[in-house]
């Protein structure tokens, strides 16, 4: 979960194991694993997490590791087993936290400030949990689609349904008057089809999205207000995801739209792919939440492997659209490439701000690329063969490959792992069910 674009679940949410704040801590643990924690704190640095961890008898690192490979149901079962608490003990823990009032002047002042900023005139916000929830809501309730696009229609993080998260973004933007060129509800063919399947009105969904800026909690609301089964949602996903060139009744309309937006992109064959392309183009983005960066083996930029990929990651990072990718100092490949070019991460990022095309970047690099061909070839070969040198590295590579495709035990390099990761990750995103 990316907590730079949405808050974690409410501390009062007891959907996981019946324990208050456990779902919230789970979202933060997963965000910490993905390095998308934003301004939130996880584990020992969070007072509330420390109390939850003590109650369930687990360490922050152990819980984060479990959260990385278990879903909510399995994680809840593990937590209850480890905690060994009775229903009465859980009820007492919840009661204490749900009713806890600010204990010092600093936290009392936070309530006053949050009320003044987000809900002037309200008198019902008194507890610590209510104050936290008000702050989360105030920070993420408004979405500005004049500054960035809504999320990809392929995202199924709300109710397991394609484009509900996207529709939620548009709903919040419509509520705060920042919808821009986008359309919401009855004005959007995609929204209209989703709402008809769910049996929910545009006004009700807009209010729910505004009150629930967390995708999982919006999904809980949707499931509580629809008679649509998961099987029906999967059917809708499968049908909606392929709408475009291969649906005869829509073929002509799709081609007209694609020819108007990107006639050269004959590889785009569905309306969802076209929406993703149009979103990126409209805001001048490289959005790695929608597609992978260039292949690490690609040498088309300056004759160096992975330079095009590092450019993509740098441009995405500057706009907050890097998704789960690592750039610069966080990436061993990028560090080696920057060292070969004699550049710092900051120098490279600053140059990309001034040079919007690959050709301009190559021209700027100039003498840094004018090395003996044998030296460039040796660097490329070293990077293509770069792999683990110690057991810890081998354990990491084998573990990552196993998550993606356990059959691929022959893979030994990080380039091969990256290509597999790219393809599997976005195949899963676009699975269509």
C-alpha positions as CSV (number, residue, x, y, z in Angstrom):
1,X,0.0,0.0,0.0
2,X,1.3,3.4,-1.0
3,X,0.8,5.7,2.0
4,X,2.0,8.7,0.1
5,X,-1.3,8.8,-1.8
6,X,-3.7,7.4,0.8
7,X,-3.9,6.9,4.6
8,X,-3.7,3.6,6.4
9,X,-6.9,2.1,7.7
10,X,-8.5,3.8,10.7
11,X,-7.2,2.9,14.1
12,X,-10.8,2.1,15.1
13,X,-11.0,-0.5,12.3
14,X,-11.2,-3.9,14.0
15,X,-11.6,-6.0,10.8
16,X,-8.3,-7.9,11.5
17,X,-8.6,-10.3,14.4
18,X,-11.1,-8.0,16.1
19,X,-8.1,-5.9,17.4
20,X,-8.2,-2.1,17.2
21,X,-5.4,-0.5,15.2
22,X,-4.1,-3.9,13.8
23,X,-5.4,-3.2,10.3
24,X,-3.8,0.2,10.4
25,X,-0.5,-1.3,11.6
26,X,-0.7,-3.9,8.8
27,X,-1.0,-1.2,6.1
28,X,2.0,0.6,7.6
29,X,4.0,-2.6,7.7
30,X,3.4,-3.3,4.1
31,X,4.2,0.3,3.1
32,X,7.4,0.1,5.1
33,X,8.3,-3.1,3.2
34,X,7.6,-1.3,-0.1
35,X,9.3,1.9,1.0
36,X,6.0,3.8,0.5
37,X,5.4,4.8,4.1
38,X,5.5,8.5,3.4
39,X,5.1,10.6,6.5
40,X,3.8,7.7,8.6
41,X,5.7,5.8,11.3
42,X,5.8,2.1,11.7
43,X,6.8,-0.2,14.5
44,X,9.0,1.0,17.4
45,X,8.9,4.6,16.1
46,X,5.1,4.7,16.5
47,X,3.6,4.8,20.0
48,X,0.4,3.1,18.9
49,X,2.2,0.3,17.0
50,X,4.4,-0.4,20.0
51,X,1.3,-1.0,22.1
52,X,-0.3,-3.2,19.5
53,X,2.9,-5.2,19.0
54,X,3.3,-5.7,22.8
55,X,-0.3,-6.9,23.0
56,X,0.1,-9.4,20.2
57,X,3.6,-10.5,21.4
58,X,5.4,-9.8,18.1
59,X,8.4,-7.7,17.1
60,X,8.0,-5.0,14.4
61,X,10.4,-6.8,12.0
62,X,8.7,-10.1,12.5
63,X,5.3,-8.6,11.8
64,X,6.5,-6.8,8.7
65,X,8.0,-10.0,7.4
66,X,4.7,-11.9,7.9
67,X,2.7,-9.0,6.3
68,X,4.9,-9.2,3.2
69,X,3.6,-12.7,2.2
70,X,0.3,-13.2,4.1
71,X,-3.1,-11.7,3.2
72,X,-5.3,-10.1,5.9
73,X,-7.1,-13.3,6.8
74,X,-3.9,-15.4,7.2
75,X,-2.2,-12.6,9.0
76,X,-5.1,-12.2,11.4
77,X,-5.0,-15.9,12.2
78,X,-1.3,-15.8,12.9
79,X,-1.7,-12.7,15.1
80,X,-4.4,-14.3,17.2
81,X,-2.4,-17.5,17.6
82,X,0.7,-15.5,18.7
83,X,-1.2,-13.2,21.0
84,X,-3.0,-15.9,22.8
85,X,-5.5,-13.4,24.2
86,X,-9.1,-14.1,25.2
87,X,-12.1,-12.3,23.7
88,X,-12.4,-10.4,27.0
89,X,-8.8,-9.3,26.9
90,X,-9.2,-8.1,23.3
91,X,-12.4,-6.2,24.2
92,X,-10.6,-4.5,27.1
93,X,-7.7,-3.5,24.9
94,X,-10.1,-2.1,22.3
95,X,-12.2,-0.2,24.9
96,X,-9.1,1.4,26.4
97,X,-7.9,2.7,23.1
98,X,-11.2,3.6,21.6
99,X,-12.1,5.7,24.6
100,X,-8.6,7.1,25.3
101,X,-8.5,10.9,25.6
102,X,-5.4,13.0,25.0
103,X,-3.1,12.7,28.0
104,X,-1.0,15.8,27.7
105,X,-1.2,19.4,26.4
106,X,0.6,18.6,23.1
107,X,-2.0,16.0,22.1
108,X,-4.9,18.2,23.3
109,X,-3.6,21.0,21.1
110,X,-3.4,18.6,18.2
111,X,-7.1,18.0,18.5
112,X,-7.8,21.7,18.5
113,X,-5.6,22.4,15.5
114,X,-7.0,19.5,13.5
115,X,-10.6,20.6,14.2
116,X,-9.8,24.1,13.2
117,X,-8.2,23.0,10.0
118,X,-10.5,20.2,8.8
119,X,-13.8,20.3,10.7
120,X,-14.5,23.7,12.3
121,X,-17.7,23.7,14.4
122,X,-17.6,19.9,15.1
123,X,-17.7,19.1,18.8
124,X,-17.7,15.2,18.6
125,X,-14.0,14.8,18.1
126,X,-12.5,14.1,21.6
127,X,-10.6,10.9,21.7
128,X,-7.0,10.1,20.4
129,X,-8.4,7.8,17.7
130,X,-10.9,10.4,16.5
131,X,-8.1,12.9,16.3
132,X,-5.9,10.6,14.2
133,X,-8.8,9.7,11.9
134,X,-9.6,13.4,11.4
135,X,-6.0,14.1,10.4
136,X,-5.9,11.2,8.0
137,X,-9.2,12.2,6.4
138,X,-8.2,15.9,6.1
139,X,-4.9,15.1,4.5
140,X,-6.3,12.7,1.8
141,X,-10.0,13.6,1.3
142,X,-9.2,16.0,-1.6
143,X,-7.8,14.8,-4.9
144,X,-6.5,17.3,-7.4
145,X,-6.9,15.9,-10.9
146,X,-5.7,19.2,-12.4
147,X,-2.2,18.3,-11.0
148,X,-2.1,14.5,-11.6
149,X,-4.2,11.8,-13.2
150,X,-6.4,9.3,-11.4
151,X,-5.0,5.9,-10.9
152,X,-4.9,3.2,-13.6
153,X,-8.2,1.6,-14.5
154,X,-6.4,-1.8,-13.9
155,X,-6.0,-1.1,-10.2
156,X,-8.3,-3.4,-8.2
157,X,-7.4,-2.3,-4.7
158,X,-10.9,-1.2,-3.8
159,X,-13.5,-4.0,-3.6
160,X,-11.3,-6.1,-6.0
161,X,-13.0,-4.4,-9.0
162,X,-11.3,-2.7,-11.9
163,X,-11.4,1.1,-11.9
164,X,-13.2,1.5,-8.5
165,X,-10.0,3.1,-7.1
166,X,-9.8,5.3,-10.2
167,X,-13.5,6.3,-9.8
168,X,-12.8,7.0,-6.1
169,X,-10.1,9.5,-7.1
170,X,-12.5,11.2,-9.5
171,X,-15.2,11.2,-6.9
172,X,-13.0,13.0,-4.4
173,X,-11.8,15.4,-7.1
174,X,-15.4,16.2,-8.0
175,X,-16.3,16.9,-4.4
176,X,-13.5,19.5,-4.0
177,X,-14.0,21.0,-7.5
178,X,-10.7,19.7,-8.9
179,X,-11.9,17.2,-11.5
180,X,-10.2,19.0,-14.4
181,X,-10.8,17.4,-17.7
182,X,-12.0,14.1,-16.2
183,X,-15.6,12.9,-15.9
184,X,-17.3,11.3,-13.0
185,X,-20.4,9.2,-12.5
186,X,-23.1,9.4,-15.2
187,X,-20.8,11.5,-17.3
188,X,-18.3,8.7,-17.6
189,X,-19.1,5.5,-19.5
190,X,-16.7,3.4,-17.3
191,X,-18.1,4.8,-14.0
192,X,-21.7,4.3,-15.2
193,X,-21.1,0.7,-16.0
194,X,-19.4,0.0,-12.6
195,X,-22.2,1.7,-10.7
196,X,-24.9,-0.1,-12.6
197,X,-23.3,-3.5,-11.7
198,X,-22.9,-2.5,-8.1
199,X,-26.3,-1.0,-7.8
200,X,-24.9,2.2,-6.1
201,X,-25.7,5.7,-7.1
202,X,-23.0,8.2,-8.2
203,X,-23.8,10.5,-5.2
204,X,-23.6,7.7,-2.7
205,X,-20.3,6.5,-4.1
206,X,-18.9,10.0,-4.2
207,X,-19.7,10.5,-0.5
208,X,-18.3,7.1,0.5
209,X,-15.1,7.8,-1.4
210,X,-14.8,11.2,0.2
211,X,-15.3,9.8,3.7
212,X,-13.1,6.7,3.0
213,X,-9.8,7.8,1.3
214,X,-8.3,4.4,2.1
215,X,-9.0,1.9,-0.7
216,X,-9.6,-1.1,1.6
217,X,-12.1,0.8,3.7
218,X,-13.8,2.1,0.6
219,X,-14.0,-1.5,-0.6
220,X,-15.6,-2.5,2.8
221,X,-18.2,0.1,2.2
222,X,-18.9,-1.0,-1.4
223,X,-19.3,-4.6,-0.3
224,X,-21.7,-3.6,2.5
225,X,-23.8,-1.6,0.0
226,X,-24.0,-4.0,-3.0
227,X,-25.6,-7.4,-3.7
228,X,-22.9,-8.0,-6.3
229,X,-21.0,-11.2,-5.6
230,X,-17.2,-11.6,-6.1
231,X,-18.0,-14.0,-9.0
232,X,-20.0,-11.2,-10.7
233,X,-17.1,-8.7,-10.0
234,X,-14.6,-11.1,-11.5
235,X,-16.8,-11.5,-14.6
236,X,-17.1,-7.7,-15.0
237,X,-13.3,-7.4,-14.6
238,X,-12.7,-10.0,-17.3
239,X,-15.1,-8.5,-19.7
240,X,-14.1,-4.8,-19.1
241,X,-10.4,-5.4,-19.3
242,X,-10.4,-6.6,-22.9
243,X,-12.9,-4.0,-24.3
244,X,-11.3,-2.5,-27.4
245,X,-9.9,-3.7,-30.6
246,X,-11.0,-7.3,-30.1
247,X,-14.6,-6.6,-29.3
248,X,-16.3,-6.3,-32.7
249,X,-19.1,-4.0,-31.6
250,X,-16.6,-1.5,-30.2
251,X,-13.7,-1.9,-32.7
252,X,-14.6,1.1,-34.8
253,X,-15.1,3.4,-31.8
254,X,-11.8,2.2,-30.3
255,X,-9.8,2.8,-33.5
256,X,-11.3,6.3,-33.8
257,X,-10.2,7.1,-30.2
258,X,-6.8,5.5,-30.6
259,X,-6.2,7.4,-33.9
260,X,-7.1,10.6,-32.2
261,X,-4.7,10.0,-29.2
262,X,-1.8,7.9,-30.5
263,X,-2.1,6.6,-34.0
264,X,1.4,5.2,-33.9
265,X,0.8,3.0,-30.9
266,X,-0.7,0.0,-32.6
267,X,0.4,-2.1,-29.6
268,X,-2.4,-0.5,-27.6
269,X,-5.5,-2.7,-28.1
270,X,-7.9,-1.9,-25.2
271,X,-9.6,1.1,-23.8
272,X,-7.9,0.6,-20.4
273,X,-4.4,0.7,-22.1
274,X,-5.5,3.8,-23.9
275,X,-6.6,5.5,-20.7
276,X,-3.2,4.7,-19.1
277,X,-1.4,6.1,-22.2
278,X,-3.6,9.2,-22.3
279,X,-3.2,9.9,-18.6
280,X,0.6,9.8,-18.9
281,X,0.7,11.9,-22.0
282,X,-1.6,14.5,-20.7
283,X,0.6,15.2,-17.6
284,X,3.9,14.5,-19.2
285,X,4.6,11.6,-16.9
286,X,6.6,8.4,-16.8
287,X,4.3,6.5,-14.5
288,X,5.8,3.2,-13.3
289,X,2.6,2.3,-11.5
290,X,1.2,1.6,-14.9
291,X,4.1,0.0,-16.7
292,X,7.6,-1.1,-16.2
293,X,10.7,1.0,-17.0
294,X,12.7,0.0,-20.0
295,X,14.4,-3.4,-20.1
296,X,17.8,-3.4,-18.2
297,X,19.4,-5.1,-21.2
298,X,18.5,-2.2,-23.4
299,X,21.6,-0.4,-24.8
300,X,19.7,2.1,-27.0
301,X,20.6,5.1,-24.9
302,X,24.3,6.0,-25.1
303,X,25.3,2.4,-25.8
304,X,25.0,1.5,-22.0
305,X,22.8,-1.2,-20.6
306,X,20.2,0.1,-18.1
307,X,20.7,3.8,-18.9
308,X,17.3,4.1,-20.4
309,X,15.8,2.2,-17.5
310,X,17.5,4.6,-15.0
311,X,16.2,7.6,-16.9
312,X,12.7,6.2,-16.6
313,X,13.1,5.6,-12.9
314,X,14.6,9.0,-12.3
315,X,11.8,10.8,-14.2
316,X,9.1,8.8,-12.4
317,X,10.7,9.4,-9.0
318,X,10.7,13.2,-9.5
319,X,6.9,13.0,-10.0
320,X,6.2,10.4,-7.3
321,X,5.1,7.8,-9.8
322,X,8.0,5.3,-9.3
323,X,5.7,2.8,-7.6
324,X,7.9,0.0,-6.1
325,X,11.0,0.7,-8.2
326,X,14.3,1.8,-6.6
327,X,16.3,4.6,-8.1
328,X,19.8,5.9,-7.5
329,X,21.5,5.1,-4.2
330,X,18.7,2.5,-3.5
331,X,19.6,0.5,-6.6
332,X,22.9,-1.4,-6.9
333,X,22.6,-1.2,-10.7
334,X,22.0,2.5,-10.7
335,X,24.9,3.1,-8.3
336,X,27.3,1.2,-10.7
337,X,26.0,3.1,-13.7
338,X,26.3,6.5,-12.0
339,X,29.9,5.6,-10.8
340,X,30.8,4.6,-14.4
341,X,29.5,8.0,-15.7
342,X,31.2,9.9,-12.8
343,X,27.9,11.4,-11.7
344,X,26.0,11.8,-8.4
345,X,22.3,10.9,-8.2
346,X,21.5,14.6,-7.6
347,X,23.5,15.7,-10.7
348,X,21.7,13.2,-12.9
349,X,18.2,14.1,-11.6
350,X,18.9,17.8,-12.1
351,X,20.1,17.2,-15.6
352,X,17.0,15.3,-16.5
353,X,14.9,18.2,-15.4
354,X,16.6,20.3,-18.0
355,X,16.7,17.7,-20.8
356,X,13.4,16.1,-21.6
357,X,14.4,13.6,-24.3
358,X,16.9,10.7,-24.5
359,X,18.7,12.5,-27.2
360,X,19.2,15.6,-25.1
361,X,20.4,13.5,-22.2
362,X,23.0,11.7,-24.4
363,X,24.2,15.1,-25.7
364,X,24.5,16.4,-22.2
365,X,26.5,13.4,-21.1
366,X,28.8,14.1,-24.0
367,X,32.4,13.2,-22.9
368,X,31.2,10.9,-20.2
369,X,30.0,8.5,-22.9
370,X,33.1,9.0,-25.1
371,X,35.0,6.1,-23.5
372,X,36.9,3.4,-25.4
373,X,34.5,0.9,-26.9
374,X,36.2,-1.9,-25.0
375,X,35.6,-0.2,-21.7
376,X,31.9,0.3,-22.4
377,X,31.6,-3.3,-23.6
378,X,33.3,-4.6,-20.5
379,X,30.9,-2.5,-18.3
380,X,27.9,-3.8,-20.1
381,X,29.1,-7.4,-19.8
382,X,29.8,-7.0,-16.1
383,X,26.3,-5.6,-15.5
384,X,24.6,-8.3,-17.6
385,X,26.4,-10.9,-15.5
386,X,26.0,-9.2,-12.2
387,X,24.6,-11.5,-9.6
388,X,25.0,-12.6,-5.9
389,X,28.5,-13.2,-4.5
390,X,27.5,-14.4,-1.0
391,X,24.9,-16.6,0.5
392,X,22.8,-13.7,1.7
393,X,22.6,-12.4,-1.9
394,X,21.7,-15.8,-3.2
395,X,19.0,-16.2,-0.6
396,X,17.5,-12.8,-1.7
397,X,17.6,-13.7,-5.4
398,X,16.1,-17.2,-4.9
399,X,13.4,-15.8,-2.7
400,X,12.4,-13.1,-5.1
401,X,12.4,-15.5,-8.1
402,X,10.3,-18.0,-6.0
403,X,7.7,-15.3,-5.4
404,X,7.4,-14.6,-9.1
405,X,7.8,-18.0,-10.7
406,X,9.2,-20.9,-8.6
407,X,10.0,-22.9,-11.8
408,X,12.7,-20.4,-12.9
409,X,15.4,-21.8,-10.6
410,X,18.0,-21.4,-13.4
411,X,18.1,-17.6,-13.1
412,X,21.4,-16.3,-11.6
413,X,21.6,-12.6,-12.4
414,X,19.8,-9.4,-11.2
415,X,19.1,-8.3,-14.8
416,X,17.2,-11.6,-15.3
417,X,15.3,-11.1,-12.0
418,X,14.3,-7.6,-13.0
419,X,12.9,-8.6,-16.4
420,X,10.9,-11.4,-14.7
421,X,9.7,-9.1,-12.0
422,X,8.6,-6.5,-14.5
423,X,6.7,-8.9,-16.6
424,X,5.0,-10.8,-13.8
425,X,4.1,-7.7,-11.8
426,X,2.3,-6.0,-14.7
427,X,0.8,-9.3,-16.0
428,X,-0.8,-9.6,-12.5
429,X,-2.0,-6.0,-12.6
430,X,-3.6,-6.6,-16.0
431,X,-4.8,-10.2,-15.3
432,X,-8.4,-9.2,-16.1
433,X,-10.2,-10.9,-13.2
